[in-house]
């Protein structure tokens, strides 16, 4: 049996939102290099769909945040967790 100590965190060395920032930056750079033509401006349907997506994100995040808060553990993956949250 191995007796090597296990780390107290998930082994994440950079914040996961950094991946989203990098993807947005890559998309912006690709658009600067080779822009796609826009056939129409923003429509009310697209704005409603975008607002619904933002509201859904906020609802999911609020639920997850509340579950982590009740378990008294961290949302940050490179910090030690005090509990495993599997529901909520």
PDB file of N, CA, C and O in Angstrom:
ATOM      1  N   UNK A   1       0.813  -1.181   0.000  1.00  0.00           N
ATOM      2  CA  UNK A   1       0.000   0.000   0.000  1.00  0.00           C
ATOM      3  C   UNK A   1       0.862   1.252   0.000  1.00  0.00           C
ATOM      4  O   UNK A   1       1.916   1.306   0.632  1.00  0.00           O
ATOM      5  N   UNK A   2       0.384   2.257  -0.727  1.00  0.00           N
ATOM      6  CA  UNK A   2       1.117   3.517  -0.807  1.00  0.00           C
ATOM      7  C   UNK A   2       0.711   4.423   0.353  1.00  0.00           C
ATOM      8  O   UNK A   2      -0.469   4.544   0.683  1.00  0.00           O
ATOM      9  N   UNK A   3       1.682   5.038   0.946  1.00  0.00           N
ATOM     10  CA  UNK A   3       1.417   5.949   2.062  1.00  0.00           C
ATOM     11  C   UNK A   3       1.707   7.399   1.695  1.00  0.00           C
ATOM     12  O   UNK A   3       1.909   8.238   2.573  1.00  0.00           O
ATOM     13  N   UNK A   4       1.729   7.695   0.397  1.00  0.00           N
ATOM     14  CA  UNK A   4       1.970   9.081  -0.012  1.00  0.00           C
ATOM     15  C   UNK A   4       0.754   9.924   0.352  1.00  0.00           C
ATOM     16  O   UNK A   4      -0.379   9.508   0.112  1.00  0.00           O
ATOM     17  N   UNK A   5       0.972  11.090   0.921  1.00  0.00           N
ATOM     18  CA  UNK A   5      -0.155  11.940   1.319  1.00  0.00           C
ATOM     19  C   UNK A   5      -0.889  12.486   0.097  1.00  0.00           C
ATOM     20  O   UNK A   5      -0.263  12.869  -0.892  1.00  0.00           O
ATOM     21  N   UNK A   6      -2.196  12.517   0.169  1.00  0.00           N
ATOM     22  CA  UNK A   6      -3.027  13.062  -0.898  1.00  0.00           C
ATOM     23  C   UNK A   6      -3.168  14.573  -0.697  1.00  0.00           C
ATOM     24  O   UNK A   6      -3.256  15.036   0.440  1.00  0.00           O
ATOM     25  N   UNK A   7      -3.191  15.340  -1.779  1.00  0.00           N
ATOM     26  CA  UNK A   7      -3.364  16.791  -1.621  1.00  0.00           C
ATOM     27  C   UNK A   7      -4.750  17.102  -1.068  1.00  0.00           C
ATOM     28  O   UNK A   7      -5.691  16.329  -1.247  1.00  0.00           O
ATOM     29  N   UNK A   8      -4.860  18.237  -0.398  1.00  0.00           N
ATOM     30  CA  UNK A   8      -6.120  18.655   0.206  1.00  0.00           C
ATOM     31  C   UNK A   8      -7.022  19.387  -0.783  1.00  0.00           C
ATOM     32  O   UNK A   8      -8.072  19.897  -0.394  1.00  0.00           O
ATOM     33  N   UNK A   9      -6.634  19.446  -2.036  1.00  0.00           N
ATOM     34  CA  UNK A   9      -7.447  20.124  -3.043  1.00  0.00           C
ATOM     35  C   UNK A   9      -7.541  19.251  -4.283  1.00  0.00           C
ATOM     36  O   UNK A   9      -6.943  18.177  -4.338  1.00  0.00           O
ATOM     37  N   UNK A  10      -8.282  19.705  -5.267  1.00  0.00           N
ATOM     38  CA  UNK A  10      -8.553  18.914  -6.469  1.00  0.00           C
ATOM     39  C   UNK A  10      -7.397  18.911  -7.464  1.00  0.00           C
ATOM     40  O   UNK A  10      -7.496  18.247  -8.496  1.00  0.00           O
ATOM     41  N   UNK A  11      -6.336  19.608  -7.203  1.00  0.00           N
ATOM     42  CA  UNK A  11      -5.206  19.641  -8.125  1.00  0.00           C
ATOM     43  C   UNK A  11      -5.381  20.639  -9.256  1.00  0.00           C
ATOM     44  O   UNK A  11      -4.669  20.566 -10.258  1.00  0.00           O
ATOM     45  N   UNK A  12      -6.305  21.559  -9.117  1.00  0.00           N
ATOM     46  CA  UNK A  12      -6.524  22.591 -10.126  1.00  0.00           C
ATOM     47  C   UNK A  12      -5.532  23.709  -9.852  1.00  0.00           C
ATOM     48  O   UNK A  12      -5.501  24.273  -8.759  1.00  0.00           O
ATOM     49  N   UNK A  13      -4.723  24.021 -10.853  1.00  0.00           N
ATOM     50  CA  UNK A  13      -3.659  25.017 -10.652  1.00  0.00           C
ATOM     51  C   UNK A  13      -4.015  26.406 -11.167  1.00  0.00           C
ATOM     52  O   UNK A  13      -3.262  27.357 -10.956  1.00  0.00           O
ATOM     53  N   UNK A  14      -5.156  26.532 -11.838  1.00  0.00           N
ATOM     54  CA  UNK A  14      -5.602  27.835 -12.318  1.00  0.00           C
ATOM     55  C   UNK A  14      -7.123  27.862 -12.219  1.00  0.00           C
ATOM     56  O   UNK A  14      -7.751  26.806 -12.284  1.00  0.00           O
ATOM     57  N   UNK A  15      -7.726  29.016 -12.066  1.00  0.00           N
ATOM     58  CA  UNK A  15      -9.178  29.098 -11.921  1.00  0.00           C
ATOM     59  C   UNK A  15      -9.888  28.674 -13.211  1.00  0.00           C
ATOM     60  O   UNK A  15      -9.511  29.139 -14.287  1.00  0.00           O
ATOM     61  N   UNK A  16     -10.905  27.805 -13.137  1.00  0.00           N
ATOM     62  CA  UNK A  16     -11.627  27.372 -14.336  1.00  0.00           C
ATOM     63  C   UNK A  16     -12.226  28.506 -15.164  1.00  0.00           C
ATOM     64  O   UNK A  16     -12.274  28.369 -16.386  1.00  0.00           O
ATOM     65  N   UNK A  17     -12.691  29.625 -14.578  1.00  0.00           N
ATOM     66  CA  UNK A  17     -13.202  30.699 -15.443  1.00  0.00           C
ATOM     67  C   UNK A  17     -12.147  31.232 -16.414  1.00  0.00           C
ATOM     68  O   UNK A  17     -12.490  31.853 -17.419  1.00  0.00           O
ATOM     69  N   UNK A  18     -10.872  30.994 -16.122  1.00  0.00           N
ATOM     70  CA  UNK A  18      -9.829  31.422 -17.046  1.00  0.00           C
ATOM     71  C   UNK A  18      -9.994  30.749 -18.408  1.00  0.00           C
ATOM     72  O   UNK A  18      -9.682  31.352 -19.435  1.00  0.00           O
ATOM     73  N   UNK A  19     -10.478  29.515 -18.428  1.00  0.00           N
ATOM     74  CA  UNK A  19     -10.720  28.821 -19.694  1.00  0.00           C
ATOM     75  C   UNK A  19     -11.766  29.565 -20.525  1.00  0.00           C
ATOM     76  O   UNK A  19     -11.622  29.686 -21.742  1.00  0.00           O
ATOM     77  N   UNK A  20     -12.818  30.063 -19.869  1.00  0.00           N
ATOM     78  CA  UNK A  20     -13.846  30.807 -20.586  1.00  0.00           C
ATOM     79  C   UNK A  20     -13.298  32.130 -21.109  1.00  0.00           C
ATOM     80  O   UNK A  20     -13.627  32.546 -22.220  1.00  0.00           O
ATOM     81  N   UNK A  21     -12.475  32.780 -20.324  1.00  0.00           N
ATOM     82  CA  UNK A  21     -11.871  34.041 -20.765  1.00  0.00           C
ATOM     83  C   UNK A  21     -10.973  33.790 -21.971  1.00  0.00           C
ATOM     84  O   UNK A  21     -10.977  34.567 -22.926  1.00  0.00           O
ATOM     85  N   UNK A  22     -10.207  32.708 -21.925  1.00  0.00           N
ATOM     86  CA  UNK A  22      -9.342  32.381 -23.058  1.00  0.00           C
ATOM     87  C   UNK A  22     -10.159  32.058 -24.307  1.00  0.00           C
ATOM     88  O   UNK A  22      -9.778  32.448 -25.410  1.00  0.00           O
ATOM     89  N   UNK A  23     -11.280  31.349 -24.146  1.00  0.00           N
ATOM     90  CA  UNK A  23     -12.142  31.041 -25.289  1.00  0.00           C
ATOM     91  C   UNK A  23     -12.751  32.317 -25.869  1.00  0.00           C
ATOM     92  O   UNK A  23     -12.825  32.467 -27.088  1.00  0.00           O
ATOM     93  N   UNK A  24     -13.188  33.235 -25.006  1.00  0.00           N
ATOM     94  CA  UNK A  24     -13.722  34.509 -25.496  1.00  0.00           C
ATOM     95  C   UNK A  24     -12.657  35.316 -26.224  1.00  0.00           C
ATOM     96  O   UNK A  24     -12.930  35.920 -27.262  1.00  0.00           O
ATOM     97  N   UNK A  25     -11.448  35.326 -25.684  1.00  0.00           N
ATOM     98  CA  UNK A  25     -10.351  36.041 -26.325  1.00  0.00           C
ATOM     99  C   UNK A  25     -10.026  35.425 -27.690  1.00  0.00           C
ATOM    100  O   UNK A  25      -9.789  36.148 -28.658  1.00  0.00           O
ATOM    101  N   UNK A  26     -10.017  34.100 -27.765  1.00  0.00           N
ATOM    102  CA  UNK A  26      -9.757  33.426 -29.037  1.00  0.00           C
ATOM    103  C   UNK A  26     -10.842  33.765 -30.054  1.00  0.00           C
ATOM    104  O   UNK A  26     -10.542  34.031 -31.218  1.00  0.00           O
ATOM    105  N   UNK A  27     -12.107  33.757 -29.618  1.00  0.00           N
ATOM    106  CA  UNK A  27     -13.203  34.119 -30.523  1.00  0.00           C
ATOM    107  C   UNK A  27     -13.085  35.549 -31.011  1.00  0.00           C
ATOM    108  O   UNK A  27     -13.325  35.832 -32.184  1.00  0.00           O
ATOM    109  N   UNK A  28     -12.714  36.454 -30.110  1.00  0.00           N
ATOM    110  CA  UNK A  28     -12.546  37.851 -30.503  1.00  0.00           C
ATOM    111  C   UNK A  28     -11.416  38.002 -31.519  1.00  0.00           C
ATOM    112  O   UNK A  28     -11.542  38.727 -32.506  1.00  0.00           O
ATOM    113  N   UNK A  29     -10.304  37.299 -31.256  1.00  0.00           N
ATOM    114  CA  UNK A  29      -9.173  37.376 -32.188  1.00  0.00           C
ATOM    115  C   UNK A  29      -9.529  36.787 -33.554  1.00  0.00           C
ATOM    116  O   UNK A  29      -9.146  37.333 -34.589  1.00  0.00           O
ATOM    117  N   UNK A  30     -10.267  35.666 -33.553  1.00  0.00           N
ATOM    118  CA  UNK A  30     -10.703  35.086 -34.825  1.00  0.00           C
ATOM    119  C   UNK A  30     -11.632  36.034 -35.571  1.00  0.00           C
ATOM    120  O   UNK A  30     -11.562  36.133 -36.796  1.00  0.00           O
ATOM    121  N   UNK A  31     -12.493  36.725 -34.852  1.00  0.00           N
ATOM    122  CA  UNK A  31     -13.389  37.681 -35.484  1.00  0.00           C
ATOM    123  C   UNK A  31     -12.617  38.866 -36.060  1.00  0.00           C
ATOM    124  O   UNK A  31     -12.979  39.393 -37.112  1.00  0.00           O
ATOM    125  N   UNK A  32     -11.559  39.284 -35.377  1.00  0.00           N
ATOM    126  CA  UNK A  32     -10.732  40.374 -35.914  1.00  0.00           C
ATOM    127  C   UNK A  32      -9.992  39.927 -37.174  1.00  0.00           C
ATOM    128  O   UNK A  32      -9.795  40.709 -38.104  1.00  0.00           O
ATOM    129  N   UNK A  33      -9.588  38.657 -37.187  1.00  0.00           N
ATOM    130  CA  UNK A  33      -8.819  38.140 -38.323  1.00  0.00           C
ATOM    131  C   UNK A  33      -9.728  37.842 -39.516  1.00  0.00           C
ATOM    132  O   UNK A  33      -9.402  38.204 -40.647  1.00  0.00           O
ATOM    133  N   UNK A  34     -10.852  37.192 -39.276  1.00  0.00           N
ATOM    134  CA  UNK A  34     -11.770  36.828 -40.344  1.00  0.00           C
ATOM    135  C   UNK A  34     -13.210  36.993 -39.853  1.00  0.00           C
ATOM    136  O   UNK A  34     -13.828  36.024 -39.412  1.00  0.00           O
ATOM    137  N   UNK A  35     -13.744  38.210 -39.927  1.00  0.00           N
ATOM    138  CA  UNK A  35     -15.095  38.448 -39.407  1.00  0.00           C
ATOM    139  C   UNK A  35     -16.168  37.775 -40.268  1.00  0.00           C
ATOM    140  O   UNK A  35     -16.056  37.707 -41.492  1.00  0.00           O
ATOM    141  N   UNK A  36     -17.200  37.285 -39.600  1.00  0.00           N
ATOM    142  CA  UNK A  36     -18.350  36.733 -40.305  1.00  0.00           C
ATOM    143  C   UNK A  36     -19.345  37.852 -40.561  1.00  0.00           C
ATOM    144  O   UNK A  36     -19.568  38.702 -39.699  1.00  0.00           O
ATOM    145  N   UNK A  37     -19.948  37.853 -41.758  1.00  0.00           N
ATOM    146  CA  UNK A  37     -20.912  38.923 -42.043  1.00  0.00           C
ATOM    147  C   UNK A  37     -22.173  38.751 -41.197  1.00  0.00           C
ATOM    148  O   UNK A  37     -22.667  37.639 -41.011  1.00  0.00           O
ATOM    149  N   UNK A  38     -22.674  39.861 -40.695  1.00  0.00           N
ATOM    150  CA  UNK A  38     -23.918  39.860 -39.929  1.00  0.00           C
ATOM    151  C   UNK A  38     -25.057  40.161 -40.896  1.00  0.00           C
ATOM    152  O   UNK A  38     -25.052  41.193 -41.568  1.00  0.00           O
ATOM    153  N   UNK A  39     -26.030  39.257 -40.964  1.00  0.00           N
ATOM    154  CA  UNK A  39     -27.139  39.456 -41.895  1.00  0.00           C
ATOM    155  C   UNK A  39     -28.236  40.319 -41.291  1.00  0.00           C
ATOM    156  O   UNK A  39     -29.010  40.946 -42.015  1.00  0.00           O
ATOM    157  N   UNK A  40     -28.302  40.352 -39.969  1.00  0.00           N
ATOM    158  CA  UNK A  40     -29.346  41.158 -39.325  1.00  0.00           C
ATOM    159  C   UNK A  40     -28.821  41.668 -37.996  1.00  0.00           C
ATOM    160  O   UNK A  40     -27.926  41.074 -37.395  1.00  0.00           O
ATOM    161  N   UNK A  41     -29.375  42.747 -37.561  1.00  0.00           N
ATOM    162  CA  UNK A  41     -29.012  43.305 -36.265  1.00  0.00           C
ATOM    163  C   UNK A  41     -29.704  42.550 -35.145  1.00  0.00           C
ATOM    164  O   UNK A  41     -30.372  41.545 -35.387  1.00  0.00           O
ATOM    165  N   UNK A  42     -29.547  43.026 -33.937  1.00  0.00           N
ATOM    166  CA  UNK A  42     -30.190  42.352 -32.810  1.00  0.00           C
ATOM    167  C   UNK A  42     -31.713  42.444 -32.913  1.00  0.00           C
ATOM    168  O   UNK A  42     -32.268  43.526 -33.102  1.00  0.00           O
ATOM    169  N   UNK A  43     -32.374  41.305 -32.787  1.00  0.00           N
ATOM    170  CA  UNK A  43     -33.832  41.290 -32.829  1.00  0.00           C
ATOM    171  C   UNK A  43     -34.372  41.085 -31.424  1.00  0.00           C
ATOM    172  O   UNK A  43     -33.638  40.694 -30.516  1.00  0.00           O
ATOM    173  N   UNK A  44     -35.648  41.348 -31.252  1.00  0.00           N
ATOM    174  CA  UNK A  44     -36.240  41.191 -29.925  1.00  0.00           C
ATOM    175  C   UNK A  44     -36.240  39.720 -29.510  1.00  0.00           C
ATOM    176  O   UNK A  44     -36.106  39.422 -28.323  1.00  0.00           O
ATOM    177  N   UNK A  45     -36.386  38.805 -30.449  1.00  0.00           N
ATOM    178  CA  UNK A  45     -36.338  37.379 -30.122  1.00  0.00           C
ATOM    179  C   UNK A  45     -34.990  36.958 -29.583  1.00  0.00           C
ATOM    180  O   UNK A  45     -34.910  36.196 -28.620  1.00  0.00           O
ATOM    181  N   UNK A  46     -33.930  37.452 -30.200  1.00  0.00           N
ATOM    182  CA  UNK A  46     -32.580  37.136 -29.721  1.00  0.00           C
ATOM    183  C   UNK A  46     -32.309  37.751 -28.357  1.00  0.00           C
ATOM    184  O   UNK A  46     -31.657  37.136 -27.514  1.00  0.00           O
ATOM    185  N   UNK A  47     -32.802  38.946 -28.143  1.00  0.00           N
ATOM    186  CA  UNK A  47     -32.604  39.598 -26.853  1.00  0.00           C
ATOM    187  C   UNK A  47     -33.358  38.864 -25.744  1.00  0.00           C
ATOM    188  O   UNK A  47     -32.851  38.728 -24.631  1.00  0.00           O
ATOM    189  N   UNK A  48     -34.558  38.397 -26.045  1.00  0.00           N
ATOM    190  CA  UNK A  48     -35.330  37.634 -25.061  1.00  0.00           C
ATOM    191  C   UNK A  48     -34.628  36.318 -24.757  1.00  0.00           C
ATOM    192  O   UNK A  48     -34.523  35.921 -23.597  1.00  0.00           O
ATOM    193  N   UNK A  49     -34.141  35.635 -25.805  1.00  0.00           N
ATOM    194  CA  UNK A  49     -33.425  34.371 -25.596  1.00  0.00           C
ATOM    195  C   UNK A  49     -32.166  34.597 -24.760  1.00  0.00           C
ATOM    196  O   UNK A  49     -31.858  33.793 -23.880  1.00  0.00           O
ATOM    197  N   UNK A  50     -31.444  35.674 -25.023  1.00  0.00           N
ATOM    198  CA  UNK A  50     -30.238  35.980 -24.244  1.00  0.00           C
ATOM    199  C   UNK A  50     -30.590  36.273 -22.792  1.00  0.00           C
ATOM    200  O   UNK A  50     -29.904  35.808 -21.882  1.00  0.00           O
ATOM    201  N   UNK A  51     -31.642  37.033 -22.571  1.00  0.00           N
ATOM    202  CA  UNK A  51     -32.064  37.345 -21.201  1.00  0.00           C
ATOM    203  C   UNK A  51     -32.489  36.082 -20.460  1.00  0.00           C
ATOM    204  O   UNK A  51     -32.181  35.934 -19.277  1.00  0.00           O
ATOM    205  N   UNK A  52     -33.192  35.170 -21.130  1.00  0.00           N
ATOM    206  CA  UNK A  52     -33.586  33.909 -20.503  1.00  0.00           C
ATOM    207  C   UNK A  52     -32.371  33.061 -20.143  1.00  0.00           C
ATOM    208  O   UNK A  52     -32.350  32.422 -19.090  1.00  0.00           O
ATOM    209  N   UNK A  53     -31.360  33.050 -21.010  1.00  0.00           N
ATOM    210  CA  UNK A  53     -30.126  32.304 -20.715  1.00  0.00           C
ATOM    211  C   UNK A  53     -29.419  32.890 -19.498  1.00  0.00           C
ATOM    212  O   UNK A  53     -28.933  32.147 -18.645  1.00  0.00           O
ATOM    213  N   UNK A  54     -29.358  34.209 -19.413  1.00  0.00           N
ATOM    214  CA  UNK A  54     -28.720  34.856 -18.264  1.00  0.00           C
ATOM    215  C   UNK A  54     -29.496  34.547 -16.987  1.00  0.00           C
ATOM    216  O   UNK A  54     -28.889  34.258 -15.956  1.00  0.00           O
ATOM    217  N   UNK A  55     -30.823  34.602 -17.036  1.00  0.00           N
ATOM    218  CA  UNK A  55     -31.639  34.296 -15.861  1.00  0.00           C
ATOM    219  C   UNK A  55     -31.479  32.833 -15.432  1.00  0.00           C
ATOM    220  O   UNK A  55     -31.423  32.534 -14.239  1.00  0.00           O
ATOM    221  N   UNK A  56     -31.404  31.923 -16.413  1.00  0.00           N
ATOM    222  CA  UNK A  56     -31.193  30.506 -16.085  1.00  0.00           C
ATOM    223  C   UNK A  56     -29.835  30.311 -15.427  1.00  0.00           C
ATOM    224  O   UNK A  56     -29.720  29.564 -14.455  1.00  0.00           O
ATOM    225  N   UNK A  57     -28.804  30.974 -15.947  1.00  0.00           N
ATOM    226  CA  UNK A  57     -27.478  30.886 -15.348  1.00  0.00           C
ATOM    227  C   UNK A  57     -27.506  31.383 -13.905  1.00  0.00           C
ATOM    228  O   UNK A  57     -26.956  30.737 -13.013  1.00  0.00           O
ATOM    229  N   UNK A  58     -28.139  32.516 -13.676  1.00  0.00           N
ATOM    230  CA  UNK A  58     -28.185  33.078 -12.332  1.00  0.00           C
ATOM    231  C   UNK A  58     -28.927  32.156 -11.368  1.00  0.00           C
ATOM    232  O   UNK A  58     -28.522  32.016 -10.214  1.00  0.00           O
ATOM    233  N   UNK A  59     -30.009  31.525 -11.827  1.00  0.00           N
ATOM    234  CA  UNK A  59     -30.764  30.607 -10.974  1.00  0.00           C
ATOM    235  C   UNK A  59     -29.921  29.383 -10.618  1.00  0.00           C
ATOM    236  O   UNK A  59     -29.908  28.956  -9.463  1.00  0.00           O
ATOM    237  N   UNK A  60     -29.223  28.822 -11.595  1.00  0.00           N
ATOM    238  CA  UNK A  60     -28.375  27.644 -11.340  1.00  0.00           C
ATOM    239  C   UNK A  60     -27.234  28.013 -10.400  1.00  0.00           C
ATOM    240  O   UNK A  60     -26.929  27.269  -9.469  1.00  0.00           O
ATOM    241  N   UNK A  61     -26.606  29.156 -10.641  1.00  0.00           N
ATOM    242  CA  UNK A  61     -25.501  29.572  -9.792  1.00  0.00           C
ATOM    243  C   UNK A  61     -25.961  29.838  -8.371  1.00  0.00           C
ATOM    244  O   UNK A  61     -25.278  29.462  -7.419  1.00  0.00           O
ATOM    245  N   UNK A  62     -27.114  30.486  -8.215  1.00  0.00           N
ATOM    246  CA  UNK A  62     -27.628  30.781  -6.875  1.00  0.00           C
ATOM    247  C   UNK A  62     -27.913  29.486  -6.117  1.00  0.00           C
ATOM    248  O   UNK A  62     -27.626  29.394  -4.924  1.00  0.00           O
ATOM    249  N   UNK A  63     -28.473  28.487  -6.795  1.00  0.00           N
ATOM    250  CA  UNK A  63     -28.738  27.204  -6.157  1.00  0.00           C
ATOM    251  C   UNK A  63     -27.457  26.497  -5.743  1.00  0.00           C
ATOM    252  O   UNK A  63     -27.371  25.951  -4.643  1.00  0.00           O
ATOM    253  N   UNK A  64     -26.471  26.508  -6.614  1.00  0.00           N
ATOM    254  CA  UNK A  64     -25.189  25.878  -6.288  1.00  0.00           C
ATOM    255  C   UNK A  64     -24.490  26.609  -5.150  1.00  0.00           C
ATOM    256  O   UNK A  64     -23.938  25.983  -4.245  1.00  0.00           O
ATOM    257  N   UNK A  65     -24.517  27.920  -5.202  1.00  0.00           N
ATOM    258  CA  UNK A  65     -23.886  28.706  -4.151  1.00  0.00           C
ATOM    259  C   UNK A  65     -24.538  28.429  -2.799  1.00  0.00           C
ATOM    260  O   UNK A  65     -23.851  28.300  -1.786  1.00  0.00           O
ATOM    261  N   UNK A  66     -25.868  28.337  -2.792  1.00  0.00           N
ATOM    262  CA  UNK A  66     -26.589  28.060  -1.545  1.00  0.00           C
ATOM    263  C   UNK A  66     -26.241  26.668  -1.021  1.00  0.00           C
ATOM    264  O   UNK A  66     -26.077  26.487   0.186  1.00  0.00           O
ATOM    265  N   UNK A  67     -26.126  25.681  -1.918  1.00  0.00           N
ATOM    266  CA  UNK A  67     -25.793  24.317  -1.488  1.00  0.00           C
ATOM    267  C   UNK A  67     -24.380  24.272  -0.892  1.00  0.00           C
ATOM    268  O   UNK A  67     -24.162  23.616   0.127  1.00  0.00           O
ATOM    269  N   UNK A  68     -23.443  24.949  -1.505  1.00  0.00           N
ATOM    270  CA  UNK A  68     -22.081  24.986  -0.980  1.00  0.00           C
ATOM    271  C   UNK A  68     -22.040  25.748   0.343  1.00  0.00           C
ATOM    272  O   UNK A  68     -21.280  25.393   1.245  1.00  0.00           O
ATOM    273  N   UNK A  69     -22.841  26.774   0.454  1.00  0.00           N
ATOM    274  CA  UNK A  69     -22.881  27.561   1.690  1.00  0.00           C
ATOM    275  C   UNK A  69     -23.448  26.735   2.845  1.00  0.00           C
ATOM    276  O   UNK A  69     -22.934  26.784   3.963  1.00  0.00           O
ATOM    277  N   UNK A  70     -24.525  25.967   2.563  1.00  0.00           N
ATOM    278  CA  UNK A  70     -25.113  25.107   3.595  1.00  0.00           C
ATOM    279  C   UNK A  70     -24.127  24.036   4.050  1.00  0.00           C
ATOM    280  O   UNK A  70     -24.097  23.676   5.227  1.00  0.00           O
ATOM    281  N   UNK A  71     -23.311  23.522   3.107  1.00  0.00           N
ATOM    282  CA  UNK A  71     -22.329  22.497   3.454  1.00  0.00           C
ATOM    283  C   UNK A  71     -21.070  23.108   4.072  1.00  0.00           C
ATOM    284  O   UNK A  71     -20.181  22.384   4.521  1.00  0.00           O
ATOM    285  N   UNK A  72     -20.999  24.435   4.095  1.00  0.00           N
ATOM    286  CA  UNK A  72     -19.839  25.163   4.636  1.00  0.00           C
ATOM    287  C   UNK A  72     -18.526  24.717   3.988  1.00  0.00           C
ATOM    288  O   UNK A  72     -17.544  24.419   4.668  1.00  0.00           O
ATOM    289  N   UNK A  73     -18.541  24.684   2.672  1.00  0.00           N
ATOM    290  CA  UNK A  73     -17.341  24.354   1.914  1.00  0.00           C
ATOM    291  C   UNK A  73     -17.133  25.413   0.846  1.00  0.00           C
ATOM    292  O   UNK A  73     -17.985  26.282   0.659  1.00  0.00           O
ATOM    293  N   UNK A  74     -16.032  25.349   0.158  1.00  0.00           N
ATOM    294  CA  UNK A  74     -15.661  26.382  -0.804  1.00  0.00           C
ATOM    295  C   UNK A  74     -16.096  26.031  -2.216  1.00  0.00           C
ATOM    296  O   UNK A  74     -16.186  24.858  -2.580  1.00  0.00           O
ATOM    297  N   UNK A  75     -16.365  27.059  -3.004  1.00  0.00           N
ATOM    298  CA  UNK A  75     -16.622  26.901  -4.435  1.00  0.00           C
ATOM    299  C   UNK A  75     -15.325  26.879  -5.231  1.00  0.00           C
ATOM    300  O   UNK A  75     -15.300  26.398  -6.364  1.00  0.00           O
ATOM    301  N   UNK A  76     -14.281  27.380  -4.665  1.00  0.00           N
ATOM    302  CA  UNK A  76     -13.008  27.550  -5.363  1.00  0.00           C
ATOM    303  C   UNK A  76     -12.283  26.205  -5.414  1.00  0.00           C
ATOM    304  O   UNK A  76     -11.971  25.647  -4.362  1.00  0.00           O
ATOM    305  N   UNK A  77     -12.005  25.666  -6.615  1.00  0.00           N
ATOM    306  CA  UNK A  77     -11.476  24.310  -6.722  1.00  0.00           C
ATOM    307  C   UNK A  77     -10.021  24.146  -6.297  1.00  0.00           C
ATOM    308  O   UNK A  77      -9.585  23.015  -6.082  1.00  0.00           O
ATOM    309  N   UNK A  78      -9.265  25.204  -6.167  1.00  0.00           N
ATOM    310  CA  UNK A  78      -7.870  25.028  -5.743  1.00  0.00           C
ATOM    311  C   UNK A  78      -7.692  25.301  -4.253  1.00  0.00           C
ATOM    312  O   UNK A  78      -6.572  25.513  -3.789  1.00  0.00           O
ATOM    313  N   UNK A  79      -8.801  25.296  -3.500  1.00  0.00           N
ATOM    314  CA  UNK A  79      -8.758  25.406  -2.040  1.00  0.00           C
ATOM    315  C   UNK A  79      -9.268  24.100  -1.440  1.00  0.00           C
ATOM    316  O   UNK A  79     -10.082  23.421  -2.066  1.00  0.00           O
ATOM    317  N   UNK A  80      -8.818  23.737  -0.259  1.00  0.00           N
ATOM    318  CA  UNK A  80      -9.279  22.494   0.364  1.00  0.00           C
ATOM    319  C   UNK A  80     -10.787  22.521   0.632  1.00  0.00           C
ATOM    320  O   UNK A  80     -11.328  23.512   1.122  1.00  0.00           O
ATOM    321  N   UNK A  81     -11.443  21.423   0.303  1.00  0.00           N
ATOM    322  CA  UNK A  81     -12.881  21.304   0.544  1.00  0.00           C
ATOM    323  C   UNK A  81     -13.117  20.621   1.884  1.00  0.00           C
ATOM    324  O   UNK A  81     -12.395  19.704   2.274  1.00  0.00           O
ATOM    325  N   UNK A  82     -14.144  21.092   2.573  1.00  0.00           N
ATOM    326  CA  UNK A  82     -14.473  20.472   3.859  1.00  0.00           C
ATOM    327  C   UNK A  82     -15.630  19.498   3.743  1.00  0.00           C
ATOM    328  O   UNK A  82     -15.912  18.758   4.685  1.00  0.00           O
ATOM    329  N   UNK A  83     -16.313  19.486   2.586  1.00  0.00           N
ATOM    330  CA  UNK A  83     -17.443  18.596   2.350  1.00  0.00           C
ATOM    331  C   UNK A  83     -17.592  18.345   0.856  1.00  0.00           C
ATOM    332  O   UNK A  83     -17.128  19.124   0.023  1.00  0.00           O
ATOM    333  N   UNK A  84     -18.257  17.228   0.540  1.00  0.00           N
ATOM    334  CA  UNK A  84     -18.557  16.895  -0.846  1.00  0.00           C
ATOM    335  C   UNK A  84     -20.035  17.168  -1.073  1.00  0.00           C
ATOM    336  O   UNK A  84     -20.892  16.535  -0.456  1.00  0.00           O
ATOM    337  N   UNK A  85     -20.328  18.099  -1.948  1.00  0.00           N
ATOM    338  CA  UNK A  85     -21.723  18.465  -2.244  1.00  0.00           C
ATOM    339  C   UNK A  85     -22.145  17.686  -3.478  1.00  0.00           C
ATOM    340  O   UNK A  85     -21.570  17.859  -4.552  1.00  0.00           O
ATOM    341  N   UNK A  86     -23.154  16.822  -3.326  1.00  0.00           N
ATOM    342  CA  UNK A  86     -23.606  15.991  -4.457  1.00  0.00           C
ATOM    343  C   UNK A  86     -25.026  16.315  -4.879  1.00  0.00           C
ATOM    344  O   UNK A  86     -25.511  15.745  -5.857  1.00  0.00           O
ATOM    345  N   UNK A  87     -25.698  17.191  -4.194  1.00  0.00           N
ATOM    346  CA  UNK A  87     -27.063  17.551  -4.552  1.00  0.00           C
ATOM    347  C   UNK A  87     -27.271  19.035  -4.481  1.00  0.00           C
ATOM    348  O   UNK A  87     -26.472  19.773  -3.904  1.00  0.00           O
ATOM    349  N   UNK A  88     -28.382  19.468  -5.090  1.00  0.00           N
ATOM    350  CA  UNK A  88     -28.704  20.885  -5.019  1.00  0.00           C
ATOM    351  C   UNK A  88     -28.432  21.615  -6.289  1.00  0.00           C
ATOM    352  O   UNK A  88     -28.659  22.823  -6.368  1.00  0.00           O
TER     353      UNK A  88
END
